[in-house]
Amino acid sequence: MGDEARALTERIRREAGASPAYDRLSATEDPDELAGVLTAPGQPLWARELAAFRLGVAGDARAFEALVLLLNHRDPQRCASAAHALARLGDPRTARAAAALATNELRVAYALHPVRLLVALRAPESVPALITTLERRLRPHDPYRKVALACVEGLGDLGDARARRVLAEALAHPALAVAAAGALKRLPAAR
């Protein structure tokens, strides 16, 4: 069991209390039982998250919708576990969904994990979405510096020359300058 799965398991165990449903869901090897939790009415959030995570890391596409909802949750731990599972799911819709969440200005407070997921996916949508998100974060007094920093670092990791302009603009922002300079060094040489 990886670190992300272990952290999720411990957190969910605390949320579930002494629920026998937790023991059943964490032990079952039946993907249909896990998928049933995602569609059954009245299921607690922890049960849906556990089922979606387990299905997602197993590559079962039935987890996609639940994981995308969790990726946009107000709880950063839920977002992190959803991003982890989505990265392993291999669903072709994932990058498009992560890009939509990362660039949604109404939900920018929850964009950190979608941004990181886009970097991990290295999909065609990744660079344009990170550029758009970073451009919006370069406004004066923007409160979402963690999102901006994740975009800067991610654009450096992706190494796409299309990011040169926005990374150069990020140099003017003290909280981003060092990371932006490092990211610019990782881009291919300008022609």
C-alpha positions in Angstrom: 0.0 0.0 0.0 1.4 3.4 -1.0 1.7 6.5 1.1 -1.4 8.1 -0.4 -3.5 5.0 0.1 -2.3 4.6 3.7 -3.1 8.3 4.5 -6.6 7.9 2.9 -7.2 4.7 4.8 -6.3 6.2 8.2 -8.3 9.4 7.6 -11.4 7.5 6.4 -11.1 5.0 9.3 -11.3 8.0 11.7 -14.3 9.5 9.8 -16.1 6.2 9.7 -15.7 5.5 13.4 -16.6 1.9 14.3 -18.7 1.4 11.2 -18.9 -2.1 9.9 -19.4 -0.6 6.5 -15.8 0.7 6.6 -14.4 -2.8 7.3 -16.5 -4.2 4.5 -15.5 -1.6 2.0 -11.8 -1.6 2.8 -11.7 -5.4 2.6 -13.8 -6.2 -0.4 -12.2 -7.2 -3.7 -15.5 -6.9 -5.6 -15.4 -3.9 -7.9 -19.2 -4.1 -8.4 -19.8 -3.7 -4.6 -17.5 -0.6 -4.6 -19.3 0.8 -7.7 -22.6 0.2 -6.0 -21.6 2.6 -3.2 -21.1 5.3 -5.7 -24.7 5.1 -7.0 -26.6 4.0 -3.9 -28.6 6.8 -2.1 -27.7 7.8 1.4 -24.0 6.8 1.4 -21.7 8.9 3.6 -19.0 10.9 1.9 -16.3 8.8 3.4 -17.8 5.6 1.9 -18.1 7.2 -1.6 -14.5 8.5 -1.4 -13.1 5.1 -0.3 -15.0 3.3 -3.1 -14.0 5.9 -5.7 -10.4 5.8 -4.7 -10.1 2.0 -4.7 -11.9 1.8 -8.1 -9.7 4.6 -9.5 -6.4 3.1 -8.6 -7.6 -0.2 -10.0 -8.3 1.5 -13.4 -12.1 1.2 -13.2 -13.8 4.0 -15.1 -16.9 3.9 -13.0 -15.0 6.0 -10.5 -14.4 8.9 -12.8 -17.3 11.2 -12.0 -17.0 10.7 -8.2 -13.2 11.3 -8.4 -13.7 14.5 -10.4 -16.2 15.8 -7.8 -13.7 15.0 -5.0 -10.9 16.7 -6.9 -13.0 19.9 -6.6 -13.8 19.4 -2.9 -13.2 22.1 -0.2 -11.1 19.6 1.8 -7.5 19.5 0.4 -7.0 15.9 1.6 -10.0 14.7 -0.4 -8.6 16.6 -3.5 -5.2 15.0 -3.0 -6.5 11.5 -2.8 -8.8 12.1 -5.8 -5.9 13.5 -7.9 -3.8 10.4 -7.0 -6.5 8.0 -8.1 -7.3 10.0 -11.3 -3.7 9.9 -12.3 -3.8 6.2 -12.1 -7.2 5.7 -13.6 -6.1 6.3 -17.2 -9.4 7.8 -18.3 -9.0 10.0 -21.4 -11.5 12.5 -19.9 -9.3 13.3 -16.9 -7.1 16.0 -18.4 -10.1 17.9 -19.8 -11.8 17.8 -16.4 -8.7 18.8 -14.5 -8.2 21.7 -17.0 -11.8 22.9 -16.5 -11.4 22.8 -12.7 -8.0 24.5 -12.8 -9.2 27.4 -15.0 -12.6 27.9 -13.2 -12.2 31.3 -11.5 -15.2 30.6 -9.3 -13.4 27.6 -7.8 -9.8 28.9 -7.9 -9.4 28.3 -4.2 -9.5 24.6 -4.9 -7.4 24.6 -8.1 -4.1 23.4 -6.5 -4.7 19.7 -7.0 -6.1 20.0 -10.5 -3.0 22.0 -11.4 -0.7 19.3 -10.0 -2.7 16.6 -11.7 -2.3 18.3 -15.0 1.4 18.4 -14.6 1.4 14.7 -13.7 -0.7 13.8 -16.7 1.4 15.7 -19.2 -1.6 15.9 -21.5 -2.2 18.3 -24.4 -4.5 20.3 -22.1 -1.9 20.7 -19.4 0.3 23.6 -20.7 -2.6 25.8 -22.0 -4.6 25.4 -18.7 -1.5 26.2 -16.5 -0.7 29.2 -18.6 -4.3 30.5 -18.3 -4.4 29.9 -14.6 -1.0 31.5 -14.0 -1.9 34.6 -16.0 -4.9 35.1 -13.8 -2.8 34.7 -10.7 -0.4 37.5 -11.7 -3.0 40.2 -11.0 -2.1 42.5 -8.1 -3.0 41.3 -4.7 -4.1 37.8 -5.9 -4.6 35.7 -2.8 -3.9 32.3 -4.5 -0.1 32.2 -4.4 0.1 28.5 -3.8 -1.9 27.9 -7.0 0.4 30.4 -8.9 3.5 28.7 -7.5 2.2 25.3 -8.6 1.6 26.6 -12.1 5.1 28.1 -12.3 6.8 24.9 -11.1 4.5 22.7 -13.3 5.3 24.8 -16.4 9.0 24.3 -15.6 8.5 20.6 -15.2 6.6 20.4 -18.5 9.3 22.3 -20.3 7.1 23.7 -23.0 8.4 26.9 -24.7 4.8 28.3 -24.9 5.2 29.1 -21.2 8.1 31.5 -21.7 6.1 34.7 -21.8 4.0 34.0 -18.7 7.0 32.7 -16.7 8.9 35.9 -17.6 5.9 37.9 -16.3 6.0 35.9 -13.1 9.6 37.1 -12.5 8.2 40.4 -11.4 6.3 38.8 -8.5 8.6 38.4 -5.5 6.8 35.2 -4.2 7.2 33.6 -7.6 10.5 35.0 -8.9 12.9 32.3 -7.8 10.6 29.5 -9.1 10.0 31.3 -12.3 13.7 31.8 -13.0 14.2 28.1 -12.4 11.3 27.2 -14.6 12.6 29.4 -17.4 16.0 27.6 -17.3 14.2 24.3 -17.9 12.5 25.5 -21.1 14.0 24.7 -24.5 16.3 27.5 -25.8 14.5 30.3 -27.6 15.0 30.3 -31.4 
